[in-house]
Every structure is written in C-alpha cells, then in structure tokens.
Amino acid sequence: MSVRPTSRREFLQLSAAASLAAWSTNGRARGASSLAAPPFASASASLAPAALERRKFGKTDMQVAVLGFGGAEIGFEKTDPATVAKLLNAALDAGLNVVDTAECYLDSEVAIGAAIGARRKEYHLFTKCGHTNVDGKRGEDWTKEGVLASVERSLKRLKTDVIDLVQLHSCSLDELKKGACIEGLELAKKQGKTRYIGYSGDSTTAKWAVESGRFDSLQTSINVADQECIELVLPLAKEKQMGVIAKRPIANAAWRYDAKPENGYHETYWQRLQTLEYAWAKGDARKNEGVDGPAATAMRFTAMQPGVCVLIVGTTKPERWKQNAALMEAGPLPKELHDAIRARWKAAAKPDWTGQT
C-alpha cells in the first residue's frame, strides 16, 4: 500500500478495508420495562434458532440482541448488491435486530437500504453522521447545518423516514465543546428524523461525551487489546444508563498475522498483542475456531464488560452469523480467564495504549 492509515479516522477517509468477523442477533422487541440485563441473562424461549441474550439499550425503548451487524466492511469492500441482500435478509430471518453503519462507509447505507429497506420494522437502525460528500470530495462538517444535512442524506440512502439512532462520528473534543454538532443532532431528534442520539468515539473525548449528559448512547472500542474504556468510560456510561455499543470487539482479529500487517488499521492491535502474549492468541492456538479459540474468547470477553449492550461486528459472508451465534452461546468466559486477561492488560499496557478511534 502506498499510504498506510494509522487511525480509525484515516482508515475511513482513505477507504481502507474494514473489520473482519461476523455476527448474529435475535428478533426485535420494543418497549421493555426492565433496565439493562446482566451479562448473558437467559433469553426468551421463543427466540430461535440461536436464542441469543437480549439487553435493554440504556434508557431507550430498544431491546437489542448481544450481537449486531456492522456495515463498514460491505461498504469498503464494495460487496455486490446480491451478496449484501442475501447476507442481511438471511440474518433478519435468523433474528438480526441491530444494523449499524455510517454515511462515510462509502455506499454501505445505500446497500443496506436497497437490501432490507422494505423490512425496516424488523430491525433497529443505527448510523453515524458528520462527514460530507460534496462534488465527490470527502470531508467533515461539524456545523449544526452540516450535521442536519448528513442526517437527511442518510434517511434517503437508507430508505427510511426515521433512524433509531444517529451518532456523531468520532468528532474531536474541541468540536464537541463548541456544541454546534450536538445541537444539530438534538434538532434532528426534535424534528423526528432520529429517535435517539449518540456519540461514537474513544478515550477522554468519549468520557466528555458521557459526562455531558446530552447523549442517549456511546459507541466505543472495547476488546482484549483495547481496554482503556473499561475503567475510564464504562462505569460512567452505566451510571447514566446509556446504551453502549462495543466496536472492534474482536480487535480486528489481529492475531491472524504472523508478521506486522501492512494495513495500519490492524497494526496497532497486532503490536499490542505481541506484548500481551495471550496464550490463546499465539501460535497454533490462533487456528482454534471453537468456543475457547481467539475469536470466541475476544467476543465473550467484550460482551462481559459491565454496561455493554451490543457488539458490532461485520462480514461479507452470509454464513458467518451462524458461526458467531454458536460461539456466543457458550456464554461468559470463565472468571479465571476473564480476570487473567484484565490482569495482563493492567501489567503490560503502556501509557499510550488509548482507545483506538
């Protein structure tokens, strides 16, 4: 590659390949009265075929399955429409009820709208805003008007009259403090274009967003190689009863690489894993596709973190959801393994191992 993205923002702007893995979810239930369920609570017997746990999404009326679908990969991989339609419709038939995307994932919104726009009542639809596409040029616009225009564009592309959740997409702390972008989202909510509003980002900026009290949800990086938020942000989000979306829950599956990956989007986690040296993510253990293999261990670890409502993972392969559903059926990690992962992080993490935007 001639240019190597070194951050999430650069990755988005350069249209690099996005996250790997898969997903599975179960049907939709609105208006549940209970607060967030404890990790891996029993799911309703009516959910089939794989009765994944449901969790209350913060103070909203949404009840979400613990695994959701992330739309970055189908956008950046330019997955053909027929494959996207097969993938998403099969997932909905199996119980998918959270679809998360963004206006800057190339044509991801268009693909989702075309594939399942007619089934809009069957899933919770999340997207992100703040980027522009004027005259073919990509950029950012955090003005009140820019955010509103971004939401309007998403509505048309997703073929819907209202989005369940619109999130500010990794804007800086300075932009958050200016307040115009938040005002734009709040106006979109007031106008009925989105039911809820959130912030997608990491580290101290995510902490500020949570403390502001102006958002219904937070989407942030949570995984075995990215644990800063577990102490910095998650307790605050849980206290405020915010819906929490875990992005990068399998750390980009960075353990797959024998040598440092060329794609900077995967490099940071790969380097961290070399230091962390988890036994289950080294050597031949990396090939284990079972419930104690690296993918399952990573997902189950992330799902156990207090306050987490849904894990967002993506794929371009229609069959993958069944594999992840089966892995998640194993429930939480054994306490000893979970605690060992946390202890190793605390012992090895360097000061600059902040949440990856």
DOLUMMI-26064 format. One record per residue (C-alpha): chain; x, y negated, z. Coordinates in steps of 0.02 Angstrom, whole numbers. Example, Ala and Ser with C-alpha at 12.3 -4.5 7.8 and 13.67 -1.06 7.14 Angstrom:
2
chain; u; v; w
A; 615; 225; 390
A; 684; 53; 357
END
This chain:
357
chain; u; v; w
A; 0; 0; 0
A; 66; -172; -40
A; -23; -251; 108
A; -49; -162; 273
A; -193; -225; 381
A; -140; -235; 563
A; -305; -281; 644
A; -490; -245; 625
A; -518; -417; 551
A; -381; -395; 421
A; -448; -223; 385
A; -619; -295; 348
A; -552; -438; 245
A; -439; -325; 142
A; -572; -192; 117
A; -462; -52; 179
A; -529; 122; 212
A; -630; 131; 371
A; -666; 251; 511
A; -669; 440; 497
A; -782; 567; 585
A; -967; 599; 583
A; -1123; 577; 678
A; -1286; 648; 736
A; -1434; 573; 828
A; -1611; 614; 877
A; -1778; 532; 837
A; -1842; 365; 892
A; -1933; 313; 1049
A; -1977; 134; 1088
A; -2036; 52; 1246
A; -1968; 175; 1377
A; -1982; 105; 1551
A; -1829; 179; 1636
A; -1660; 95; 1647
A; -1504; 167; 1566
A; -1495; 354; 1590
A; -1344; 432; 1673
A; -1216; 514; 1557
A; -1285; 667; 1468
A; -1454; 670; 1554
A; -1574; 804; 1494
A; -1656; 764; 1328
A; -1837; 793; 1288
A; -1878; 971; 1236
A; -1972; 901; 1087
A; -1812; 840; 1005
A; -1742; 959; 875
A; -1638; 1038; 808
A; -1499; 974; 921
A; -1578; 888; 1071
A; -1451; 752; 1098
A; -1470; 643; 1250
A; -1566; 479; 1238
A; -1512; 324; 1330
A; -1604; 162; 1367
A; -1519; 24; 1268
A; -1492; -104; 1405
A; -1644; -210; 1443
A; -1716; -188; 1269
A; -1862; -76; 1222
A; -1748; 37; 1121
A; -1709; 216; 1169
A; -1556; 273; 1073
A; -1478; 442; 1041
A; -1299; 450; 1105
A; -1229; 464; 928
A; -1265; 336; 793
A; -1208; 308; 614
A; -1080; 176; 568
A; -1092; 105; 393
A; -914; 41; 366
A; -848; 194; 278
A; -985; 210; 148
A; -953; 28; 106
A; -765; 27; 96
A; -757; 199; 15
A; -887; 140; -112
A; -983; 300; -88
A; -1101; 334; -232
A; -1287; 297; -200
A; -1342; 478; -221
A; -1222; 536; -85
A; -1275; 396; 33
A; -1458; 439; 6
A; -1427; 624; 38
A; -1321; 586; 191
A; -1439; 463; 275
A; -1602; 550; 234
A; -1536; 715; 298
A; -1481; 627; 456
A; -1651; 545; 481
A; -1736; 713; 455
A; -1624; 781; 592
A; -1661; 639; 713
A; -1541; 496; 673
A; -1609; 339; 754
A; -1467; 211; 755
A; -1388; 141; 598
A; -1253; 7; 623
A; -1174; -90; 481
A; -1114; -266; 436
A; -1133; -391; 295
A; -945; -384; 263
A; -933; -196; 239
A; -941; -229; 53
A; -1105; -154; -11
A; -1145; -50; 143
A; -1303; -147; 181
A; -1362; -130; 1
A; -1329; 57; 4
A; -1422; 81; 167
A; -1569; -22; 111
A; -1583; 75; -51
A; -1564; 244; 32
A; -1680; 228; 182
A; -1765; 58; 171
A; -1930; 149; 141
A; -1908; 241; 306
A; -1874; 84; 407
A; -1991; 131; 551
A; -1890; 287; 588
A; -1730; 207; 650
A; -1656; 61; 745
A; -1560; -51; 625
A; -1407; -147; 685
A; -1297; -262; 581
A; -1166; -398; 607
A; -1151; -574; 541
A; -1033; -721; 521
A; -946; -684; 357
A; -987; -758; 189
A; -977; -707; 9
A; -987; -863; -97
A; -938; -854; -280
A; -857; -687; -247
A; -743; -757; -113
A; -748; -685; 62
A; -728; -788; 218
A; -800; -832; 387
A; -934; -958; 434
A; -975; -977; 619
A; -1083; -1131; 599
A; -1264; -1121; 651
A; -1317; -1134; 470
A; -1188; -1006; 414
A; -1248; -877; 539
A; -1429; -903; 487
A; -1382; -884; 304
A; -1289; -724; 344
A; -1443; -652; 431
A; -1554; -699; 286
A; -1436; -611; 166
A; -1436; -455; 273
A; -1626; -449; 279
A; -1635; -446; 90
A; -1496; -320; 68
A; -1567; -203; 200
A; -1743; -217; 128
A; -1824; -260; 293
A; -1924; -401; 371
A; -1838; -389; 539
A; -1674; -317; 604
A; -1672; -237; 776
A; -1502; -308; 825
A; -1389; -437; 743
A; -1215; -457; 816
A; -1083; -592; 796
A; -942; -501; 709
A; -780; -522; 806
A; -776; -711; 806
A; -642; -792; 913
A; -660; -853; 1091
A; -644; -1032; 1028
A; -792; -1008; 912
A; -895; -930; 1050
A; -859; -1076; 1164
A; -909; -1201; 1030
A; -1079; -1118; 1039
A; -1142; -1152; 862
A; -1134; -969; 810
A; -1230; -915; 965
A; -1361; -1049; 932
A; -1380; -982; 756
A; -1415; -807; 821
A; -1534; -871; 953
A; -1631; -965; 820
A; -1639; -810; 711
A; -1712; -716; 859
A; -1836; -855; 893
A; -1890; -851; 710
A; -1920; -664; 720
A; -1781; -615; 600
A; -1696; -509; 732
A; -1769; -433; 888
A; -1608; -440; 989
A; -1437; -520; 977
A; -1264; -458; 1023
A; -1077; -484; 1014
A; -955; -364; 931
A; -777; -386; 988
A; -646; -343; 1116
A; -538; -388; 1265
A; -554; -557; 1351
A; -666; -625; 1213
A; -789; -484; 1244
A; -779; -520; 1430
A; -826; -701; 1399
A; -971; -649; 1289
A; -1037; -535; 1426
A; -1015; -667; 1561
A; -1107; -797; 1456
A; -1271; -707; 1483
A; -1330; -753; 1308
A; -1321; -582; 1225
A; -1426; -425; 1236
A; -1286; -309; 1186
A; -1099; -283; 1167
A; -1008; -179; 1037
A; -828; -146; 1086
A; -685; -21; 1061
A; -689; 122; 1186
A; -584; 278; 1162
A; -442; 383; 1230
A; -314; 263; 1155
A; -410; 103; 1193
A; -465; 96; 1374
A; -443; -87; 1424
A; -630; -119; 1421
A; -669; 19; 1546
A; -615; -94; 1689
A; -615; -266; 1606
A; -787; -269; 1524
A; -897; -117; 1551
A; -937; -147; 1736
A; -996; -323; 1695
A; -1100; -264; 1547
A; -1180; -129; 1652
A; -1218; -253; 1791
A; -1306; -366; 1666
A; -1398; -216; 1591
A; -1331; -247; 1417
A; -1342; -117; 1282
A; -1164; -56; 1249
A; -1110; 13; 1080
A; -944; 104; 1075
A; -848; 77; 914
A; -696; 179; 864
A; -748; 318; 984
A; -625; 443; 909
A; -479; 321; 896
A; -482; 333; 706
A; -432; 516; 727
A; -253; 452; 727
A; -188; 618; 795
A; -207; 692; 620
A; -48; 610; 558
A; 120; 697; 576
A; 209; 532; 543
A; 163; 350; 564
A; 18; 314; 445
A; 39; 185; 310
A; -132; 112; 345
A; -111; -14; 485
A; -291; 16; 538
A; -236; 186; 604
A; -58; 143; 653
A; -91; 60; 820
A; -184; 208; 892
A; -58; 330; 818
A; 84; 239; 906
A; -11; 238; 1071
A; -46; 424; 1058
A; 140; 457; 1038
A; 165; 378; 1208
A; 10; 450; 1291
A; 55; 627; 1235
A; -112; 708; 1273
A; -86; 895; 1259
A; -250; 918; 1166
A; -195; 792; 1032
A; -22; 863; 996
A; 49; 999; 886
A; -65; 1142; 838
A; -197; 1081; 962
A; -240; 947; 834
A; -316; 1082; 722
A; -442; 1136; 854
A; -617; 1093; 791
A; -706; 1162; 943
A; -781; 1079; 1096
A; -610; 1064; 1177
A; -524; 1000; 1020
A; -468; 819; 995
A; -625; 754; 907
A; -743; 828; 1035
A; -633; 777; 1181
A; -624; 599; 1117
A; -811; 582; 1088
A; -858; 663; 1252
A; -736; 550; 1345
A; -809; 393; 1268
A; -988; 448; 1299
A; -949; 472; 1484
A; -898; 293; 1517
A; -1023; 201; 1629
A; -1139; 87; 1533
A; -1108; 160; 1360
A; -1270; 187; 1266
A; -1220; 244; 1092
A; -1063; 296; 998
A; -1050; 231; 820
A; -959; 347; 700
A; -965; 359; 512
A; -939; 481; 370
A; -966; 502; 185
A; -1001; 689; 204
A; -1184; 740; 229
A; -1142; 898; 326
A; -1036; 816; 460
A; -1177; 763; 575
A; -1213; 945; 621
A; -1033; 972; 672
A; -1030; 822; 787
A; -1201; 863; 859
A; -1139; 1036; 905
A; -984; 963; 987
A; -1084; 838; 1089
A; -1199; 975; 1153
A; -1055; 1029; 1265
A; -1094; 878; 1375
A; -969; 779; 1477
A; -787; 829; 1492
A; -736; 924; 1648
A; -698; 794; 1782
A; -518; 851; 1794
A; -488; 819; 1608
A; -577; 651; 1610
A; -478; 595; 1762
A; -316; 655; 1685
A; -347; 551; 1528
A; -383; 398; 1633
A; -231; 428; 1743
A; -116; 448; 1594
A; -180; 286; 1520
A; -150; 191; 1681
A; 26; 261; 1694
A; 77; 234; 1512
A; -22; 86; 1444
A; 82; -66; 1402
A; 26; -246; 1436
A; -10; -275; 1251
A; -123; -123; 1236
A; -278; -230; 1225
A; -442; -187; 1141
A; -424; -173; 953
A; -534; -294; 858
END
